[in-house]
């Protein structure tokens, strides 16, 4: 086999496309063979490739951004426990340690080494969300020990053979082990496909040294990112954003510093960690901050370690964005999903054509737990998205998830699996923030309990006290609100529901961009015709008068 020391741009491009294709194929195998709705319908997972040095160089196209950012950091911890020389073909290492992984226990990371001709050449890894992780995750958790089972770095497969000790330990701590282990087994199958495809690509392209190819890919990505950063003026750009919090609001403050081709984000001035489960571990903070920078400066180049080399993220130890163990972290997304908007807002005047207004995120979800008619226990999670923030030259889409890219469970699929009916799923008029470009509409979802047994509901929602902000003269979107039988309830709570109870969620609308005075009459009329905006709101927000009268909507 010929060892290639230099790679042409053409070859790098071809290999990159094939690598992306193999990971998408791997992801589809995982989805097709998965047991849980959260993988099959929500795509709440990621599949990545890292070279023998642990450097991320490729991932499936629908991977969750935080998983992409955290997986290489988790691999470093794994290699401290199991150095490369202790790994064998067929080994799979597992862990869900919140402080070494994605920030909460529900996300399980697994890594398998890839060997070629007896030599370790790479790692294939995946992260997936398990709805059940034991324990009693709660919005009132005071430390991480209350939040479920921590799986220390362990081999769940040893040379391809199940490690029954690890499996038994997990089985005894899960309420629905069949679903969790069904998803784990699906990943084992997916790895086989990914490894076969990678070896074939290397053989086809006569590549003997994968690390050398990775260095080429990373180097080109780094150059592209540095060029994008260097193209804007040096300077310090800051912003702060308020979070609903609990008894008291919380604050995230950031300062973006651009110096030549280097960019740093410092979160000094952010609230201290709290004894409620909204703390964002540093892995999660770094992942979503770097993701925001890449979206703003260089969205089209490959997403890999090279793209992130010019970026430095820091947060004070003991803060909301870098908590000390064992601070509770179960709902860390309620903090981490604010990082892109606060960074975008800081950069709004510098690069107004590349940022978006605040979205109706952090993503909303609800946990329902109870019994089926046959007595079997269930725990089911349902994701909901608010309105997307307005874009620099276009309105924000309704109900689109950002910064996470979680998909939505089909209503029929949900209703077939649990004794709950979705009685309403509709867009909320006037929920998108006014502006030259309007924020995306929020949605209303209503769930009716049809179970003879009580159903426990757990919610953890934000943007109720502080709605999504507008940018550059745009106005805020509507705040969210939660109801049971028409009465408002706390946005972070757990309660038991009985037969015929109806819970309703009004998510938050996206913020607008630009002065509402600049919005065209054509767009206002279109909004009126579609029902996105009412006559009253058109008059109030846009000073729009329909004098001719044909659009008496």
C-alpha positions as CSV (number, residue, x, y, z in Angstrom):
1,X,0.0,0.0,0.0
2,X,1.4,3.4,-1.0
3,X,1.9,5.9,1.8
4,X,0.7,9.3,0.6
5,X,2.6,12.2,2.2
6,X,0.7,15.0,0.5
7,X,-3.0,15.3,-0.4
8,X,-4.4,17.3,-3.2
9,X,-7.5,19.5,-2.6
10,X,-9.4,17.2,-4.8
11,X,-8.5,14.1,-2.9
12,X,-9.3,15.8,0.4
13,X,-12.7,16.9,-0.9
14,X,-13.5,13.4,-2.2
15,X,-12.5,11.7,1.0
16,X,-14.3,14.2,3.2
17,X,-17.6,13.6,1.3
18,X,-17.1,9.9,1.6
19,X,-16.4,10.2,5.4
20,X,-19.5,12.3,5.8
21,X,-21.5,9.8,3.9
22,X,-20.3,6.9,5.9
23,X,-21.3,8.6,9.2
24,X,-24.7,9.5,7.9
25,X,-25.1,5.8,6.9
26,X,-24.0,4.8,10.4
27,X,-26.5,7.2,12.0
28,X,-29.3,5.8,9.8
29,X,-28.4,2.2,10.9
30,X,-28.7,3.4,14.5
31,X,-32.0,5.1,13.9
32,X,-33.5,2.1,12.1
33,X,-32.5,-0.4,14.8
34,X,-33.1,1.8,17.8
35,X,-35.8,1.0,20.4
36,X,-36.5,4.5,21.8
37,X,-38.6,7.3,20.3
38,X,-36.0,9.8,21.5
39,X,-33.5,8.3,19.0
40,X,-35.9,7.1,16.3
41,X,-38.0,10.3,16.1
42,X,-36.1,13.1,17.9
43,X,-32.6,12.2,16.6
44,X,-31.2,13.1,20.0
45,X,-27.8,11.6,19.3
46,X,-24.5,12.0,17.5
47,X,-22.0,9.8,15.7
48,X,-18.4,11.0,15.3
49,X,-15.0,9.9,14.1
50,X,-11.8,10.8,15.9
51,X,-8.2,9.9,14.8
52,X,-5.7,7.9,16.9
53,X,-4.7,11.2,18.6
54,X,-8.4,11.7,19.7
55,X,-9.0,14.6,17.3
56,X,-12.5,15.0,16.0
57,X,-12.6,15.1,12.2
58,X,-16.0,14.0,11.0
59,X,-19.6,13.5,12.3
60,X,-23.0,12.6,11.0
61,X,-24.9,15.6,9.5
62,X,-27.7,15.6,12.1
63,X,-25.6,15.3,15.2
64,X,-26.5,17.4,18.2
65,X,-24.0,20.3,18.5
66,X,-23.3,19.7,22.2
67,X,-22.5,16.1,21.6
68,X,-20.0,16.9,18.8
69,X,-18.2,19.4,21.1
70,X,-18.1,17.2,24.1
71,X,-17.2,13.7,22.7
72,X,-13.4,14.4,22.1
73,X,-13.2,15.7,25.7
74,X,-14.8,12.5,26.9
75,X,-12.4,10.4,24.9
76,X,-9.5,12.1,26.7
77,X,-10.9,11.0,30.0
78,X,-11.5,7.5,28.7
79,X,-7.9,7.2,27.5
80,X,-6.7,8.1,31.0
81,X,-8.6,5.1,32.3
82,X,-7.9,2.8,29.4
83,X,-4.6,3.9,27.6
84,X,-4.4,2.9,23.9
85,X,-2.2,-0.1,24.6
86,X,-4.9,-1.6,26.8
87,X,-7.6,-1.4,24.1
88,X,-8.3,-4.3,21.7
89,X,-10.5,-4.8,18.6
90,X,-14.1,-5.2,19.7
91,X,-13.8,-3.2,22.9
92,X,-16.5,-0.6,23.5
93,X,-16.1,1.8,26.4
94,X,-19.1,3.5,28.1
95,X,-19.7,6.4,30.4
96,X,-22.3,9.0,31.3
97,X,-20.4,11.0,33.8
98,X,-22.0,14.4,33.5
99,X,-18.8,16.3,34.3
100,X,-16.7,14.4,31.8
101,X,-19.4,14.2,29.1
102,X,-22.3,16.2,27.8
103,X,-23.3,17.7,31.1
104,X,-26.1,15.4,32.4
105,X,-26.5,11.8,33.2
106,X,-29.1,11.0,30.6
107,X,-26.6,11.2,27.8
108,X,-24.6,8.0,27.4
109,X,-21.3,8.2,25.5
110,X,-19.7,5.1,24.0
111,X,-16.4,4.8,22.1
112,X,-15.0,2.0,20.1
113,X,-11.4,1.8,18.9
114,X,-10.8,1.0,15.2
115,X,-7.9,-1.2,14.2
116,X,-6.4,-1.8,10.8
117,X,-3.8,-4.5,10.3
118,X,-3.5,-4.8,14.1
119,X,-2.8,-1.0,14.6
120,X,-5.2,1.4,16.3
121,X,-6.0,4.1,13.7
122,X,-9.1,5.8,14.9
123,X,-12.1,5.9,17.2
124,X,-15.8,5.8,16.4
125,X,-18.0,7.2,19.0
126,X,-21.6,8.1,19.7
127,X,-23.8,9.8,22.3
128,X,-27.5,9.2,22.8
129,X,-30.1,10.4,25.2
130,X,-31.6,7.8,27.5
131,X,-34.9,9.0,28.9
132,X,-34.5,6.7,31.9
133,X,-31.2,6.8,33.8
134,X,-32.5,5.7,37.2
135,X,-32.7,7.9,40.3
136,X,-35.2,10.6,40.6
137,X,-34.2,13.5,38.3
138,X,-36.1,16.6,39.4
139,X,-36.2,20.3,39.1
140,X,-35.6,20.4,42.9
141,X,-32.5,18.3,42.9
142,X,-29.8,19.8,45.2
143,X,-26.8,17.8,43.9
144,X,-25.9,15.4,41.1
145,X,-26.3,12.3,43.3
146,X,-30.1,12.8,43.2
147,X,-30.2,12.8,39.4
148,X,-29.6,9.2,38.6
149,X,-27.0,6.5,37.9
150,X,-23.5,7.6,37.1
151,X,-21.7,5.0,34.9
152,X,-18.0,5.3,35.4
153,X,-15.7,4.8,32.5
154,X,-16.0,1.0,31.9
155,X,-15.8,-1.5,29.1
156,X,-19.3,-2.7,28.2
157,X,-17.8,-4.9,25.5
158,X,-14.4,-6.6,25.9
159,X,-13.0,-7.9,22.6
160,X,-16.6,-8.1,21.3
161,X,-18.0,-10.0,24.4
162,X,-20.6,-8.4,26.7
163,X,-19.3,-7.4,30.1
164,X,-22.1,-8.9,32.2
165,X,-21.0,-7.1,35.4
166,X,-21.4,-3.7,33.8
167,X,-24.7,-4.7,32.1
168,X,-26.1,-6.2,35.3
169,X,-25.2,-3.1,37.3
170,X,-27.0,-0.9,34.8
171,X,-30.0,-3.2,34.5
172,X,-30.7,-3.1,38.2
173,X,-30.8,0.7,38.2
174,X,-33.0,1.4,35.2
175,X,-36.8,1.4,35.2
176,X,-37.0,0.5,31.5
177,X,-33.7,-1.3,30.7
178,X,-35.1,-2.9,27.6
179,X,-35.3,0.4,25.8
180,X,-32.0,1.7,26.9
181,X,-30.1,-1.5,26.1
182,X,-32.0,-1.8,22.8
183,X,-30.5,1.6,21.9
184,X,-27.0,0.5,23.1
185,X,-27.2,-2.7,21.0
186,X,-28.3,-0.6,18.0
187,X,-25.1,1.4,18.3
188,X,-23.0,-1.8,18.4
189,X,-24.5,-2.7,15.0
190,X,-24.0,0.9,13.7
191,X,-20.3,0.8,14.6
192,X,-19.7,-2.3,12.5
193,X,-21.0,-0.5,9.4
194,X,-19.0,2.6,10.1
195,X,-15.8,0.7,10.6
196,X,-16.2,-1.4,7.5
197,X,-16.9,1.8,5.4
198,X,-13.9,3.6,6.9
199,X,-11.5,0.8,6.1
200,X,-12.9,0.6,2.5
201,X,-12.4,4.3,2.0
202,X,-8.8,4.1,3.2
203,X,-8.1,1.1,0.9
204,X,-9.8,2.7,-2.1
205,X,-7.8,6.0,-1.7
206,X,-4.6,4.2,-0.8
207,X,-4.3,6.0,2.5
208,X,-2.0,4.3,4.9
209,X,-1.7,7.1,7.5
210,X,-5.1,8.3,8.6
211,X,-3.6,10.8,11.1
212,X,-1.8,12.5,8.2
213,X,-5.1,12.9,6.3
214,X,-6.8,14.2,9.4
215,X,-4.1,16.8,9.9
216,X,-4.7,18.0,6.3
217,X,-8.4,18.3,7.0
218,X,-8.0,20.0,10.3
219,X,-5.4,22.4,8.9
220,X,-7.6,23.5,6.1
221,X,-10.5,24.0,8.5
222,X,-8.4,26.0,10.9
223,X,-7.1,28.3,8.0
224,X,-10.7,28.9,6.9
225,X,-11.8,29.8,10.4
226,X,-8.8,32.1,11.0
227,X,-9.4,33.9,7.8
228,X,-13.0,34.5,8.7
229,X,-12.1,35.9,12.1
230,X,-9.3,38.0,10.8
231,X,-11.6,39.6,8.3
232,X,-13.5,41.6,11.0
233,X,-12.1,44.4,13.2
234,X,-10.2,43.6,16.4
235,X,-12.1,44.6,19.5
236,X,-14.0,43.7,22.7
237,X,-17.7,43.0,22.3
238,X,-20.0,42.2,25.3
239,X,-23.5,41.4,26.3
240,X,-25.5,39.9,29.1
241,X,-28.8,38.0,29.2
242,X,-31.2,37.3,32.0
243,X,-32.5,33.8,32.7
244,X,-35.8,33.0,34.5
245,X,-34.0,31.0,37.2
246,X,-36.0,29.9,40.2
247,X,-36.7,32.1,43.2
248,X,-34.3,34.7,41.7
249,X,-33.3,35.3,38.1
250,X,-29.8,34.3,36.8
251,X,-27.4,36.2,34.6
252,X,-25.0,35.2,31.8
253,X,-22.5,37.7,30.8
254,X,-20.0,37.3,28.0
255,X,-17.2,39.3,26.5
256,X,-16.0,38.4,23.0
257,X,-12.4,39.4,22.2
258,X,-11.1,39.4,18.6
259,X,-7.4,39.8,18.1
260,X,-6.1,39.0,14.6
261,X,-7.2,35.5,13.8
262,X,-7.9,34.5,17.4
263,X,-11.2,34.8,19.2
264,X,-11.9,34.3,22.9
265,X,-15.1,34.3,24.9
266,X,-15.0,35.1,28.6
267,X,-18.0,34.5,30.8
268,X,-16.8,36.4,33.9
269,X,-19.6,38.2,35.6
270,X,-22.0,35.2,35.1
271,X,-24.0,34.1,38.1
272,X,-22.5,31.6,40.5
273,X,-23.6,28.0,40.4
274,X,-26.8,27.2,42.3
275,X,-28.2,24.1,44.1
276,X,-30.8,23.6,41.3
277,X,-30.2,21.4,38.2
278,X,-29.6,24.2,35.6
279,X,-25.8,24.4,36.0
280,X,-23.9,23.9,32.7
281,X,-20.6,22.0,33.0
282,X,-17.6,23.4,31.2
283,X,-17.8,20.8,28.4
284,X,-21.3,21.9,27.6
285,X,-20.5,25.5,27.9
286,X,-17.5,25.2,25.5
287,X,-19.5,23.1,23.0
288,X,-22.4,25.6,22.6
289,X,-20.2,28.7,22.7
290,X,-17.9,27.3,20.0
291,X,-20.9,26.3,17.9
292,X,-22.2,29.8,18.0
293,X,-18.9,31.2,16.9
294,X,-18.7,28.8,14.0
295,X,-22.3,29.5,12.9
296,X,-21.5,33.3,12.8
297,X,-18.1,33.2,11.3
298,X,-17.6,30.1,9.2
299,X,-20.7,27.9,8.9
300,X,-19.8,26.1,5.7
301,X,-16.4,24.5,6.4
302,X,-16.2,21.0,8.0
303,X,-17.1,20.9,11.7
304,X,-14.0,19.6,13.4
305,X,-11.2,20.3,15.8
306,X,-9.4,22.5,13.3
307,X,-12.4,24.9,13.1
308,X,-12.2,25.3,16.9
309,X,-8.4,25.8,17.3
310,X,-8.6,29.7,17.0
311,X,-11.4,29.8,19.7
312,X,-10.8,29.9,23.5
313,X,-13.7,29.7,25.9
314,X,-13.4,30.5,29.6
315,X,-15.8,30.6,32.5
316,X,-15.1,31.2,36.2
317,X,-14.8,28.0,38.3
318,X,-17.9,27.7,40.5
319,X,-20.1,29.7,38.2
320,X,-23.3,28.7,36.4
321,X,-21.2,27.9,33.3
322,X,-18.4,25.9,35.1
323,X,-19.9,24.4,38.2
324,X,-18.0,22.3,40.7
325,X,-19.0,18.7,41.3
326,X,-21.5,17.7,42.6
327,X,-23.7,20.6,41.5
328,X,-27.0,19.4,40.0
329,X,-27.0,19.5,36.2
330,X,-30.0,17.6,34.9
331,X,-31.5,20.6,33.1
332,X,-28.2,22.1,32.0
333,X,-29.7,23.0,28.6
334,X,-31.9,25.6,30.4
335,X,-28.6,27.5,30.8
336,X,-26.4,26.3,27.9
337,X,-29.0,27.1,25.2
338,X,-28.7,30.8,26.1
339,X,-25.0,30.8,25.0
340,X,-25.5,31.3,21.3
341,X,-28.0,34.2,21.8
342,X,-25.8,36.1,24.2
343,X,-22.8,35.7,21.9
344,X,-24.9,36.7,18.8
345,X,-26.1,39.8,20.6
346,X,-22.6,40.8,21.6
347,X,-21.6,40.5,17.9
348,X,-24.8,42.0,16.5
349,X,-23.4,45.4,15.5
350,X,-20.1,43.9,14.3
351,X,-21.6,41.3,11.9
352,X,-25.3,42.2,11.7
353,X,-25.7,40.1,8.5
354,X,-24.6,36.9,10.2
355,X,-26.5,36.6,13.4
356,X,-30.1,35.8,14.4
357,X,-32.4,37.2,17.1
358,X,-33.2,35.2,20.2
359,X,-35.1,32.0,19.6
360,X,-37.9,30.5,21.8
361,X,-35.2,28.3,23.3
362,X,-34.0,26.7,25.5
363,X,-35.9,23.8,24.0
364,X,-39.0,22.9,26.0
365,X,-39.8,19.3,26.9
366,X,-42.1,17.4,29.2
367,X,-41.7,14.1,30.9
368,X,-44.7,11.9,31.4
369,X,-44.5,8.8,33.6
370,X,-47.2,6.3,34.6
371,X,-48.7,2.9,33.8
372,X,-50.1,1.5,30.6
373,X,-53.4,-0.5,30.8
374,X,-51.4,-3.7,31.1
375,X,-49.6,-2.4,34.1
376,X,-46.3,-1.8,32.4
377,X,-44.6,1.3,33.5
378,X,-43.7,4.0,30.9
379,X,-41.7,7.2,30.9
380,X,-42.0,9.3,27.8
381,X,-40.4,12.6,26.8
382,X,-41.9,15.1,24.3
383,X,-40.0,18.0,22.8
384,X,-41.5,21.3,21.9
385,X,-39.9,24.3,20.1
386,X,-40.7,27.9,20.3
387,X,-40.4,30.4,17.4
388,X,-37.0,30.8,15.7
389,X,-35.5,34.2,15.9
390,X,-35.6,36.5,12.9
391,X,-32.7,36.2,10.4
392,X,-30.8,39.2,9.0
393,X,-32.8,39.2,5.7
394,X,-35.7,36.9,6.5
395,X,-38.4,36.2,9.0
396,X,-37.8,33.5,11.6
397,X,-39.5,30.1,10.9
398,X,-42.1,28.9,13.4
399,X,-41.3,26.2,15.9
400,X,-37.8,25.4,14.8
401,X,-35.3,24.2,17.3
402,X,-32.1,26.2,17.9
403,X,-29.4,25.8,19.1
404,X,-30.3,22.2,19.5
405,X,-31.5,20.5,16.3
406,X,-33.9,18.1,18.0
407,X,-36.7,16.8,15.8
408,X,-40.3,16.5,16.9
409,X,-42.2,13.3,17.7
410,X,-45.2,12.8,15.4
411,X,-48.4,13.3,17.3
412,X,-49.8,9.9,16.2
413,X,-46.6,8.1,17.3
414,X,-46.8,9.7,20.7
415,X,-50.5,8.9,21.2
416,X,-49.9,5.2,20.2
417,X,-47.3,4.7,22.9
418,X,-48.9,6.3,26.0
419,X,-52.5,7.0,27.4
420,X,-52.3,10.6,26.5
421,X,-54.1,12.5,23.7
422,X,-52.8,15.7,22.0
423,X,-55.9,17.8,21.6
424,X,-54.3,20.9,20.1
425,X,-51.2,21.7,18.2
426,X,-51.4,25.2,16.7
427,X,-49.4,28.3,15.9
428,X,-50.0,31.3,18.2
429,X,-50.9,34.6,16.5
430,X,-48.8,37.7,17.4
431,X,-46.2,35.6,19.2
432,X,-43.3,36.5,16.9
433,X,-41.5,39.7,17.8
434,X,-42.2,42.6,15.5
435,X,-39.4,43.9,13.3
436,X,-38.3,44.6,9.7
437,X,-38.0,40.8,9.8
438,X,-40.5,39.2,12.2
439,X,-39.6,36.5,14.7
440,X,-41.0,33.0,14.2
441,X,-44.4,32.1,15.7
442,X,-44.6,30.0,18.9
443,X,-46.9,27.0,19.2
444,X,-49.6,25.8,21.6
445,X,-49.8,22.1,22.6
446,X,-52.4,20.6,24.8
447,X,-52.2,17.1,26.3
448,X,-55.3,15.3,27.7
449,X,-54.7,12.5,30.2
450,X,-56.8,9.4,29.4
451,X,-55.1,7.0,31.8
452,X,-57.1,5.4,34.6
453,X,-53.9,5.7,36.8
454,X,-52.2,9.0,37.7
455,X,-49.6,10.3,35.4
456,X,-46.6,12.2,36.8
457,X,-45.6,15.2,34.7
458,X,-42.2,17.0,35.0
459,X,-41.6,20.2,33.1
460,X,-38.5,22.5,33.0
461,X,-39.1,25.5,30.9
462,X,-37.6,28.9,30.3
463,X,-38.5,32.2,28.6
464,X,-41.5,32.7,30.8
465,X,-40.2,35.7,32.7
466,X,-37.7,37.0,30.2
467,X,-39.0,36.5,26.6
468,X,-36.7,36.1,23.5
469,X,-35.1,39.5,22.8
470,X,-35.2,41.3,19.5
471,X,-32.0,42.7,17.9
472,X,-31.0,45.9,16.1
473,X,-34.4,47.5,16.8
474,X,-36.5,44.4,16.6
475,X,-38.9,43.6,19.4
476,X,-39.1,40.7,21.8
477,X,-41.2,37.6,21.1
478,X,-44.0,36.5,23.4
479,X,-43.1,34.8,26.7
480,X,-44.1,31.2,27.3
481,X,-46.6,29.9,29.8
482,X,-47.8,26.5,31.2
483,X,-51.3,25.6,32.3
484,X,-53.2,22.7,33.8
485,X,-56.9,22.9,33.2
486,X,-56.6,26.5,32.2
487,X,-54.7,27.6,35.3
488,X,-51.1,28.8,35.1
489,X,-48.5,26.5,36.8
490,X,-44.8,27.1,37.6
491,X,-42.6,26.5,34.5
492,X,-40.3,24.3,36.5
493,X,-42.4,21.8,38.4
494,X,-43.5,18.2,38.9
495,X,-47.1,17.2,39.6
496,X,-49.5,14.3,39.3
497,X,-52.3,14.5,36.7
498,X,-55.5,12.5,36.8
499,X,-57.9,11.2,34.1
500,X,-59.3,14.1,31.9
501,X,-56.8,16.7,33.1
502,X,-55.5,18.9,30.3
503,X,-52.0,20.4,30.3
504,X,-51.3,23.2,27.8
505,X,-48.0,24.6,26.8
506,X,-47.6,28.0,25.1
507,X,-44.0,28.2,24.0
508,X,-42.1,31.5,23.4
509,X,-42.0,33.4,20.2
510,X,-38.8,34.4,18.4
511,X,-37.4,37.9,18.6
512,X,-37.5,40.3,15.6
513,X,-34.7,42.0,13.8
514,X,-34.7,45.6,12.6
515,X,-37.2,48.4,13.3
516,X,-40.9,47.4,12.7
517,X,-41.2,50.7,10.8
518,X,-39.0,49.2,8.1
519,X,-41.3,46.2,7.5
520,X,-42.8,46.2,4.0
521,X,-46.6,46.5,3.6
522,X,-46.5,43.4,1.4
523,X,-45.1,41.3,4.3
524,X,-47.7,42.8,6.8
525,X,-50.5,41.8,4.4
526,X,-49.1,38.3,4.1
527,X,-49.0,38.0,7.9
528,X,-52.6,39.1,8.1
529,X,-53.7,36.6,5.5
530,X,-51.8,33.7,7.1
531,X,-53.0,34.6,10.6
532,X,-49.5,35.1,11.9
533,X,-50.4,38.6,12.9
534,X,-53.9,40.0,13.9
535,X,-55.3,43.3,12.8
536,X,-54.9,44.7,16.3
537,X,-51.2,43.7,16.4
538,X,-50.6,45.1,12.8
539,X,-52.0,48.5,13.9
540,X,-50.1,48.4,17.3
541,X,-46.7,47.2,16.1
542,X,-46.5,48.3,12.5
543,X,-49.0,51.3,12.5
544,X,-50.7,49.4,9.6
545,X,-54.1,50.6,8.4
546,X,-56.2,48.6,6.0
547,X,-58.2,51.5,4.5
548,X,-59.5,49.6,1.5
549,X,-61.1,46.9,3.6
550,X,-60.7,43.8,1.5
551,X,-58.6,42.1,4.2
552,X,-61.0,42.1,7.0
553,X,-59.4,39.1,8.6
